[in-house]
Amino acid sequence: MASNYYMFHGGINFVLKPKVSVVKVSEDIYSAVSRAIEIAGGMEIKKGDKVVIKINLCNFRDYTSGATTDPRVLGALVNHIKTVYSPGELYVVESDATSMNADILFKWLGFEDMANEHGFKLVNLTKDAIDEVTLNGRKLKKIKIAKTIVEADYLISLSKLKTHLLTKVTCGLKNMFGAIPIKRKIIYHKYLGDGIVDANMGMKVDFSMVDGIISLEGEKGPTYGYPKKTGLIIAGKDIVAVDSVCARILGFNPLLIGHIRKAWLSGVGEINAIIEGDGLESVGSSFDLVHAGLLKLVYWLKARM
């Protein structure tokens, strides 16, 4: 088993590093998902627990685009949970966004049929009952959270491995920002990095899995970038550590990704990790990245809108 250890320093105290699995996927997706979970230390799901999985459906694009959750990965994850553990109710959730309705996407992308086949319930968080939770966030002191997530015994983020025009990287942390149950989340974009951190302070993920079987690269991410067959599953119990490893896979220093660094400094998780499984050497060719010059132009234009 290949191992890869890394740690950031320069005056920052050393801490116990969480484990993150990087697994190369062959044709057997179930085995890859199960192996990634086991290498990462398994899940602490108890008999009868209410398990909630937040997926990523950002637009009317199927999984071959690299933009949305691969149903094969979700199916493998659900089957693993049901086979290894004995959960109670199992929910798969998404919320509306400015340009899309989660209920329509559930049907359009085949998740309604999956729910019947695999025995889970679909929830549009925007239509769910809402709790307002107090937190000591970077920007937010209160945040709206859907009741299904508030009442979850075990919360899983199942995100995609993608570049993002505004945040450079979008994986688990950004996926949970998408769980905020309001349609116009663009109101948080003026302080997007802090908003992502605050969302994760309010909704604490127990396990983060990133689907990188077909990832997304280029400056049109997270929706209209270019699909890239990378054949990876990345997983761990620490959502910041998992995102940190994903940033490295995408070609970025995680310390230079604002929301990852801020999440670490705010105590959401650790930016350092022990990488196990097939290691970073299993990652193939480099990614087409989002460049700083374009980011500066986007922020300049936004400031004048």
C-alpha positions in Angstrom: 0.0 0.0 0.0 1.5 3.3 -1.1 1.6 6.1 1.5 2.4 9.8 1.1 2.9 12.1 4.0 2.9 15.9 3.8 2.8 18.7 6.3 2.8 22.5 6.2 5.0 24.3 8.6 6.6 27.8 8.8 5.6 28.7 12.4 2.4 26.7 12.4 2.1 24.1 15.1 2.2 20.4 14.2 -1.0 18.4 14.8 -2.2 14.9 14.4 -2.9 14.4 10.7 -6.2 12.8 9.6 -6.2 10.0 7.1 -7.4 10.5 3.5 -7.7 7.7 1.0 -7.0 8.1 -2.7 -8.2 5.1 -4.6 -7.9 4.4 -8.4 -11.1 3.1 -9.9 -11.3 0.2 -12.3 -14.6 -1.0 -13.7 -15.8 -2.1 -10.3 -17.0 1.1 -8.7 -18.5 -0.6 -5.7 -15.2 -2.1 -4.7 -13.4 1.2 -5.2 -15.9 3.1 -3.0 -15.8 0.4 -0.3 -12.0 0.3 -0.3 -11.8 4.1 -0.1 -14.1 4.1 3.0 -12.3 1.2 4.7 -8.8 2.8 4.1 -10.1 6.1 5.5 -11.1 4.3 8.7 -14.7 3.4 8.0 -17.9 5.1 9.1 -19.3 5.4 12.6 -22.9 4.6 11.6 -24.9 2.9 14.3 -27.9 0.6 13.9 -31.0 2.7 13.2 -29.1 6.0 12.5 -30.6 8.5 10.2 -28.0 8.9 7.4 -28.1 12.0 5.1 -26.0 12.2 1.9 -25.6 15.6 0.3 -25.0 15.2 -3.5 -24.0 17.8 -6.1 -26.6 18.6 -8.8 -25.6 22.1 -10.0 -27.3 22.1 -13.4 -29.1 20.1 -16.2 -25.9 18.1 -17.0 -25.5 14.4 -16.4 -22.5 12.7 -14.8 -20.6 12.3 -18.1 -20.1 16.1 -18.1 -18.1 15.9 -14.8 -20.4 18.5 -13.3 -22.9 16.4 -11.3 -22.9 13.4 -9.0 -22.3 10.1 -10.7 -25.3 7.9 -9.9 -23.0 4.8 -10.0 -20.9 6.3 -7.1 -24.0 7.2 -5.1 -25.4 3.7 -5.7 -22.2 2.1 -4.6 -22.1 4.3 -1.5 -25.7 3.5 -0.5 -25.1 -0.2 -1.1 -22.0 -0.2 1.1 -23.8 1.6 3.9 -26.7 -0.8 3.8 -24.4 -3.9 3.5 -21.8 -3.0 6.2 -24.0 -1.0 8.6 -27.7 -1.2 9.6 -28.9 2.4 9.2 -32.5 3.5 9.7 -33.7 6.0 7.2 -31.4 7.1 4.4 -31.8 10.4 2.7 -30.2 11.9 -0.4 -30.5 15.7 -0.5 -29.9 18.8 -2.6 -31.2 22.3 -2.5 -32.4 24.7 -5.2 -30.0 27.2 -6.7 -30.5 30.4 -8.7 -30.7 28.5 -12.1 -32.1 25.2 -11.1 -34.7 23.3 -9.1 -33.6 20.2 -7.2 -36.9 18.3 -7.7 -36.6 18.7 -11.4 -33.0 17.6 -11.4 -33.8 14.6 -9.2 -36.2 13.4 -12.0 -34.2 14.7 -15.0 -31.0 13.0 -13.9 -32.5 9.7 -12.9 -32.3 10.0 -9.1 -36.0 9.4 -8.6 -35.7 6.0 -10.2 -32.5 5.3 -8.1 -34.4 6.2 -4.9 -37.0 3.5 -5.7 -34.4 1.0 -6.6 -32.0 1.6 -3.6 -34.6 2.4 -1.0 -33.6 6.0 0.0 -35.7 9.2 0.2 -35.0 12.3 -1.8 -35.3 15.7 -0.1 -35.2 19.1 -1.7 -33.7 21.1 1.2 -35.2 24.3 0.0 -38.7 22.9 0.6 -37.8 21.2 3.9 -38.7 22.6 7.3 -36.0 25.1 8.3 -34.1 25.7 11.6 -32.2 28.9 12.2 -28.9 28.0 14.0 -26.7 30.4 15.9 -23.0 30.1 15.2 -19.8 32.1 15.7 -19.0 32.3 12.0 -16.5 34.3 10.1 -19.3 36.4 8.6 -22.6 34.8 9.7 -23.9 34.7 13.3 -27.0 32.8 12.2 -27.6 30.3 9.4 -30.7 28.6 8.0 -30.3 24.8 8.0 -32.8 22.3 6.7 -34.5 20.1 9.3 -33.3 16.9 7.6 -29.7 17.9 8.1 -30.3 19.2 11.6 -31.8 15.8 12.6 -29.2 13.6 10.8 -27.2 11.2 13.0 -24.6 10.9 10.3 -23.9 13.4 7.5 -22.0 12.6 4.4 -20.9 15.0 1.7 -20.6 13.3 -1.8 -19.1 15.9 -4.0 -17.3 16.2 -7.3 -13.7 16.9 -8.1 -13.9 20.2 -10.0 -12.3 23.5 -10.7 -14.3 26.6 -10.0 -14.1 30.1 -11.5 -14.5 31.9 -8.2 -12.9 29.5 -5.6 -10.5 27.7 -7.9 -11.5 24.4 -6.3 -14.9 23.0 -5.5 -15.2 19.7 -3.5 -16.7 18.8 -0.1 -16.6 22.2 1.6 -18.3 24.0 -1.3 -20.8 21.1 -1.7 -22.0 21.9 1.8 -22.4 25.6 1.0 -24.8 24.2 -1.6 -26.9 22.7 1.2 -28.0 26.2 2.5 -31.7 25.9 1.8 -32.3 29.2 0.0 -32.5 29.5 -3.8 -30.4 32.7 -4.3 -27.2 31.7 -2.6 -25.5 34.3 -4.8 -26.2 36.8 -1.9 -23.3 35.2 -0.1 -20.9 35.5 -3.0 -19.5 38.9 -1.9 -17.8 36.9 0.9 -18.0 33.5 -0.7 -14.9 32.0 1.1 -16.2 33.0 4.5 -19.7 31.8 3.6 -18.4 28.4 2.7 -16.6 28.1 6.0 -19.7 29.3 8.0 -21.9 26.8 6.2 -19.5 24.0 7.3 -19.5 25.3 10.8 -23.2 25.0 10.9 -23.4 21.7 9.1 -20.7 19.4 10.4 -19.9 16.6 8.0 -19.0 13.2 9.4 -17.6 11.8 6.2 -16.5 13.4 3.0 -16.2 11.5 -0.3 -15.2 13.1 -3.6 -16.1 11.5 -6.9 -13.2 12.0 -9.3 -14.1 9.3 -11.7 -15.0 12.0 -14.3 -13.7 15.3 -12.9 -14.1 18.8 -14.4 -11.2 21.1 -15.4 -10.8 24.5 -16.9 -12.0 28.1 -16.3 -15.7 27.3 -17.0 -16.0 25.2 -13.9 -18.0 24.2 -11.8 -20.7 23.6 -14.5 -19.4 24.2 -18.0 -15.7 23.1 -17.7 -14.2 20.2 -19.6 -14.8 16.6 -18.4 -11.6 14.7 -17.6 -11.4 11.0 -16.9 -9.3 10.7 -13.8 -10.7 7.5 -12.3 -10.4 8.5 -8.6 -12.3 8.3 -5.3 -11.0 10.5 -2.5 -12.4 10.0 1.0 -11.9 10.8 4.7 -13.5 11.8 7.9 -12.1 15.3 7.9 -13.7 17.4 5.1 -10.9 20.0 5.2 -8.2 17.4 4.8 -10.0 15.7 1.9 -10.4 19.1 0.2 -6.8 19.8 0.8 -5.7 16.6 -0.9 -8.2 17.3 -3.8 -6.6 20.7 -4.2 -3.2 19.1 -4.7 -4.6 16.6 -7.2 -6.0 19.6 -9.1 -2.6 21.3 -9.0 -3.1 23.9 -6.3 -1.4 24.5 -3.0 -4.3 24.2 -0.5 -2.9 27.0 1.6 -3.5 29.3 -1.4 -7.2 28.3 -1.7 -9.0 30.8 0.5 -11.9 28.7 1.7 -9.8 25.7 2.5 -7.2 27.8 4.4 -10.0 29.7 6.3 -11.8 26.4 7.2 -8.6 25.1 8.7 -7.9 28.3 10.6 -11.5 28.4 11.9 -11.2 24.8 13.2 -13.5 23.1 10.8 -10.8 20.5 10.1 -7.1 20.0 9.4 -5.3 21.0 6.3 -2.6 18.4 6.8 -3.2 14.8 5.9 -1.8 11.3 5.7 -2.6 10.0 2.2 -3.2 6.3 1.9 -4.4 3.9 -0.7 -3.0 4.4 -4.2 -1.4 7.7 -3.3 -1.0 10.9 -5.4 1.2 8.9 -7.7 -2.0 7.3 -9.1 -3.1 10.7 -10.4 -2.5 11.0 -14.1 -1.8 14.1 -16.2 -2.1 17.7 -15.0 -5.3 19.7 -15.0 -6.3 22.8 -16.9 -6.5 25.3 -14.1 -8.3 28.5 -13.3 -5.8 31.3 -13.6 -5.3 34.2 -11.2 -5.6 36.8 -13.9 -9.1 35.7 -14.9 -10.1 35.6 -11.2 -9.0 39.2 -10.7 -11.0 40.2 -13.7 -14.1 38.4 -12.4 -13.8 40.1 -9.0 -13.1 43.5 -10.6 -16.3 43.2 -12.7 -18.3 42.0 -9.7 -17.2 45.0 -7.6 -18.7 47.3 -10.3 -22.0 45.5 -10.7 
